Amino acid sequence: MAKYFPDDEAIAQYLTLVLEENDPAELAHALGTIARAGGLTDIAKATGLTREALYKALRPDSQPRIDTIALVCTALGVKLVAQVAHG
């Protein structure tokens, strides 16, 4: 799976597509997929969360808190941004 996310730009592009779907469960799943591809243990250390807590927070059926999402995004080297919604 790591071959699909060779750099931060690829991660950002993937998350942008996921965010356009406006589905919190899909966002949690995407973050979990990226974190596992990059090494869940390393991401857990960077966020200050336990590996188990991170795994639980990023399950496809979870609804992670915004602070968890922000910690994971920072650890992944990306940030979420707001833009004007058209239409």
Residue frames as a rotation matrix with the C-alpha (Angstrom) as fourth column:
MET 1
0.564 0.826 0.000 0.00
0.826 -0.564 0.000 0.00
0.000 0.000 -1.000 0.00
ALA 2
0.241 -0.542 -0.805 2.90
0.347 -0.727 0.593 2.36
-0.906 -0.423 0.013 0.66
LYS 3
-0.668 -0.519 0.533 3.60
0.658 -0.078 0.749 2.50
-0.347 0.851 0.394 -3.08
TYR 4
0.115 0.802 0.586 0.33
0.895 -0.339 0.289 4.43
0.431 0.491 -0.757 -3.48
PHE 5
0.984 0.172 -0.034 1.56
0.166 -0.849 0.501 7.10
0.057 -0.499 -0.865 -1.07
PRO 6
0.323 -0.945 0.045 5.16
0.838 0.263 -0.478 7.76
0.440 0.192 0.877 -2.11
ASP 7
-0.794 -0.593 0.136 5.18
0.476 -0.745 -0.467 11.30
0.379 -0.306 0.874 -0.69
ASP 8
-0.664 0.516 -0.541 3.18
0.345 -0.431 -0.834 13.92
-0.663 -0.740 0.108 1.18
GLU 9
-0.685 0.398 -0.610 1.72
-0.688 -0.630 0.362 15.26
-0.240 0.667 0.705 -2.07
ALA 10
-0.667 0.431 -0.607 0.14
-0.115 0.746 0.656 11.88
0.736 0.507 -0.448 -2.88
ILE 11
-0.661 0.416 -0.624 -1.31
0.750 0.343 -0.565 11.72
-0.021 -0.842 -0.539 0.62
ALA 12
-0.680 0.380 -0.627 -2.73
-0.081 -0.889 -0.451 15.24
-0.729 -0.255 0.635 0.29
GLN 13
-0.701 0.418 -0.578 -4.29
-0.677 -0.134 0.724 14.47
0.225 0.898 0.377 -3.09
TYR 14
-0.648 0.448 -0.616 -5.90
0.350 0.893 0.282 11.29
0.676 -0.033 -0.736 -1.75
LEU 15
-0.619 0.413 -0.669 -7.28
0.691 -0.120 -0.713 13.04
-0.374 -0.903 -0.211 1.32
THR 16
-0.767 0.347 -0.540 -8.64
-0.450 -0.890 0.068 15.88
-0.458 0.295 0.839 -0.84
LEU 17
-0.640 0.534 -0.552 -10.60
-0.376 0.409 0.831 13.35
0.670 0.740 -0.061 -2.91
VAL 18
-0.568 0.409 -0.715 -11.90
0.705 0.690 -0.165 11.67
0.426 -0.597 -0.680 0.23
LEU 19
-0.739 0.257 -0.623 -12.93
0.334 -0.663 -0.670 14.97
-0.585 -0.703 0.404 1.80
GLU 20
-0.818 0.443 -0.367 -14.93
-0.572 -0.551 0.608 15.86
0.067 0.707 0.704 -1.31
GLU 21
-0.551 0.616 -0.564 -17.15
0.236 0.762 0.602 12.86
0.801 0.198 -0.565 -0.54
ASN 22
-0.361 0.373 0.855 -18.12
-0.755 -0.655 -0.033 14.48
0.548 -0.657 0.518 2.79
ASP 23
0.660 0.503 -0.558 -18.24
-0.145 0.814 0.562 11.12
0.737 -0.290 0.610 4.56
PRO 24
0.378 -0.533 0.757 -16.66
-0.921 -0.302 0.247 11.07
0.097 -0.790 -0.605 8.05
ALA 25
0.699 -0.095 0.709 -16.39
-0.179 0.937 0.301 7.27
-0.693 -0.337 0.638 8.05
GLU 26
0.847 -0.401 0.349 -14.52
0.487 0.323 -0.811 7.35
0.213 0.857 0.469 4.77
LEU 27
0.512 -0.680 0.525 -12.15
-0.527 -0.731 -0.433 10.00
0.679 -0.055 -0.733 6.12
ALA 28
0.449 -0.316 0.836 -11.40
-0.783 0.311 0.538 7.82
-0.430 -0.897 -0.108 9.16
HIS 29
0.811 -0.101 0.576 -10.83
0.263 0.943 -0.204 4.85
-0.523 0.318 0.791 6.86
ALA 30
0.791 -0.521 0.320 -8.55
0.205 -0.267 -0.942 6.86
0.576 0.811 -0.105 4.55
LEU 31
0.405 -0.656 0.637 -6.47
-0.837 -0.546 -0.030 8.17
0.367 -0.522 -0.770 7.44
GLY 32
0.542 -0.153 0.826 -6.19
-0.475 0.755 0.452 4.64
-0.693 -0.638 0.337 8.80
THR 33
0.899 -0.189 0.395 -5.11
0.420 0.622 -0.660 3.31
-0.121 0.760 0.639 5.41
ILE 34
0.609 -0.693 0.385 -2.45
-0.174 -0.590 -0.789 5.99
0.774 0.414 -0.480 5.07
ALA 35
0.391 -0.448 0.804 -1.25
-0.920 -0.189 0.342 5.53
-0.001 -0.874 -0.486 8.65
ARG 36
0.699 -0.120 0.705 -0.91
-0.079 0.967 0.243 1.77
-0.711 -0.225 0.666 8.20
ALA 37
0.863 -0.393 0.318 0.95
0.415 0.194 -0.889 2.29
0.287 0.899 0.330 4.92
GLY 38
0.390 -0.732 0.559 3.38
-0.374 -0.681 -0.630 4.64
0.841 0.036 -0.539 6.64
GLY 39
-0.527 -0.534 -0.661 3.76
0.354 0.568 -0.743 2.53
0.772 -0.626 -0.110 9.76
LEU 40
0.480 0.869 0.124 1.03
0.197 -0.245 0.949 2.77
0.855 -0.431 -0.288 12.36
THR 41
0.456 -0.377 -0.806 3.52
0.890 0.174 0.422 2.51
-0.019 -0.910 0.415 15.22
ASP 42
-0.654 -0.747 0.117 5.50
0.755 -0.655 0.033 5.52
0.052 0.110 0.993 13.94
ILE 43
-0.339 0.626 0.702 2.32
0.098 -0.718 0.689 7.54
0.936 0.302 0.182 13.43
ALA 44
0.650 0.579 -0.493 1.14
0.506 0.154 0.849 6.62
0.567 -0.801 -0.193 16.93
LYS 45
-0.027 -0.756 -0.654 4.43
0.980 -0.149 0.131 7.83
-0.197 -0.637 0.745 18.41
ALA 46
-0.806 -0.318 0.500 4.23
0.482 -0.843 0.240 11.09
0.345 0.434 0.832 16.45
THR 47
-0.058 0.884 0.463 0.67
0.010 -0.464 0.886 11.74
0.998 0.056 0.018 17.64
GLY 48
-0.732 -0.237 0.639 1.27
-0.617 -0.166 -0.769 10.77
0.288 -0.957 -0.025 21.25
LEU 49
0.391 0.900 0.191 -1.52
-0.920 0.381 0.092 8.20
0.010 -0.212 0.977 21.03
THR 50
-0.248 -0.410 0.878 -1.14
-0.377 0.875 0.302 4.51
-0.892 -0.256 -0.372 21.67
ARG 51
-0.941 -0.129 -0.312 -1.11
-0.338 0.357 0.871 2.25
-0.001 0.925 -0.380 18.64
GLU 52
-0.695 0.719 -0.030 -4.33
0.716 0.687 -0.119 0.62
-0.066 -0.104 -0.992 19.88
ALA 53
-0.063 0.672 -0.738 -6.09
0.365 -0.673 -0.644 3.96
-0.929 -0.310 -0.203 20.38
LEU 54
-0.475 -0.192 -0.859 -5.04
-0.629 -0.608 0.484 5.11
-0.615 0.770 0.169 16.94
TYR 55
-0.990 0.126 -0.062 -6.17
0.054 0.749 0.660 1.87
0.130 0.650 -0.749 15.33
LYS 56
-0.401 0.892 -0.211 -9.55
0.833 0.259 -0.489 2.16
-0.381 -0.372 -0.846 17.08
ALA 57
-0.073 0.350 -0.934 -9.95
0.036 -0.935 -0.353 5.84
-0.997 -0.059 0.055 16.12
LEU 58
-0.421 -0.204 -0.884 -9.23
-0.789 -0.399 0.467 5.16
-0.448 0.894 0.007 12.45
ARG 59
-0.662 0.332 0.672 -11.50
0.406 0.912 -0.050 2.19
-0.630 0.240 -0.739 11.85
PRO 60
-0.869 0.339 0.360 -13.88
0.268 -0.289 0.919 2.61
0.416 0.895 0.160 8.92
ASP 61
0.082 0.991 -0.106 -16.88
0.633 0.031 0.774 2.71
0.770 -0.131 -0.625 11.27
SER 62
-0.244 -0.244 -0.939 -15.37
0.939 -0.300 -0.166 5.16
-0.241 -0.922 0.303 13.76
GLN 63
0.681 0.366 0.634 -16.06
0.475 -0.880 -0.001 8.84
0.558 0.302 -0.773 14.21
PRO 64
-0.173 -0.856 -0.486 -12.72
0.966 -0.053 -0.252 10.27
0.190 -0.513 0.837 15.34
ARG 65
0.596 0.285 -0.751 -12.59
0.538 -0.836 0.110 13.59
-0.596 -0.469 -0.651 17.13
ILE 66
0.942 -0.206 0.263 -11.25
0.088 -0.607 -0.790 16.55
0.322 0.768 -0.554 15.21
ASP 67
0.532 -0.805 0.263 -8.20
-0.806 -0.387 0.448 16.73
-0.259 -0.450 -0.855 17.49
THR 68
0.223 -0.417 0.881 -7.34
0.070 0.909 0.412 13.14
-0.972 -0.030 0.232 16.60
ILE 69
0.755 0.104 0.647 -7.72
0.640 0.099 -0.762 13.91
-0.144 0.990 0.008 12.91
ALA 70
0.890 -0.434 0.137 -5.50
-0.384 -0.879 -0.284 16.97
0.244 0.200 -0.949 13.30
LEU 71
0.339 -0.792 0.509 -2.81
-0.621 0.218 0.753 14.98
-0.707 -0.571 -0.418 15.16
VAL 72
0.302 -0.176 0.937 -2.80
0.480 0.877 0.010 12.27
-0.824 0.447 0.349 12.50
CYS 73
0.902 0.051 0.429 -2.66
0.413 -0.392 -0.822 14.78
0.126 0.918 -0.375 9.65
THR 74
0.711 -0.693 0.120 0.28
-0.701 -0.686 0.195 16.55
-0.053 -0.222 -0.974 11.29
ALA 75
0.156 -0.652 0.742 2.06
-0.319 0.678 0.662 13.23
-0.935 -0.340 -0.102 11.76
LEU 76
0.406 0.077 0.911 1.41
0.703 0.611 -0.365 12.42
-0.584 0.788 0.194 8.09
GLY 77
-0.641 -0.745 -0.181 2.80
0.496 -0.583 0.643 15.78
-0.585 0.323 0.744 6.96
VAL 78
-0.573 0.537 0.619 -0.47
0.528 -0.336 0.780 17.19
0.627 0.774 -0.091 5.65
LYS 79
-0.856 0.409 -0.317 -3.06
0.072 -0.513 -0.855 19.68
-0.512 -0.755 0.410 6.86
LEU 80
-0.170 0.890 0.424 -6.75
0.981 0.194 -0.014 20.04
-0.094 0.413 -0.906 6.20
VAL 81
-0.956 -0.115 -0.270 -7.91
0.089 -0.990 0.107 23.33
-0.279 0.078 0.957 4.70
ALA 82
0.026 1.000 -0.010 -11.28
0.528 -0.022 -0.849 24.93
-0.849 0.017 -0.528 4.10
GLN 83
-0.975 -0.221 0.038 -12.33
0.152 -0.525 0.838 26.27
-0.165 0.822 0.545 0.75
VAL 84
-0.424 0.859 -0.287 -15.49
-0.748 -0.510 -0.424 27.85
-0.511 0.035 0.859 -0.56
ALA 85
-0.551 0.368 0.749 -18.11
0.445 0.889 -0.109 25.32
-0.705 0.273 -0.654 -1.60
HIS 86
-0.763 0.269 -0.588 -19.56
-0.601 -0.630 0.492 26.10
-0.238 0.729 0.642 -4.99
GLY 87
-0.504 0.644 -0.575 -23.00
-0.447 0.375 0.812 25.04
0.739 0.667 0.099 -6.12
